[in-house]
Amino acid sequence: MEATLFSGWVYDHLQGYALRLAVGDPGRLKAITAAKKKSDALDARMLANLLRCHLFPECFMAPSTVREAAPRVALPQQDGA
């Protein structure tokens, strides 16, 4: 699965059904999977090969309790320097 706005929600719901669930770094996946010919079948094969060879660019998924608290944490405002 590629990291998106809703990947945390999807990750939480799929976690109980998978032996292992990996979320990919979209920037690094784009660089790896860039091809002239694109299709879902080719993309799935490429991702499967990356996982099989332990080359999948996985990103860290924080626990759901941390992800739920993150929107409540305010970042300091920066002056328009």
Summary of the structure (lengths in Angstrom):
residues: 81
radius of gyration: 16.1
end to end distance: 38.1
largest distance: 48.6
contacts: 141
relative contact order: 0.15
helix: 51%
strand: 4%
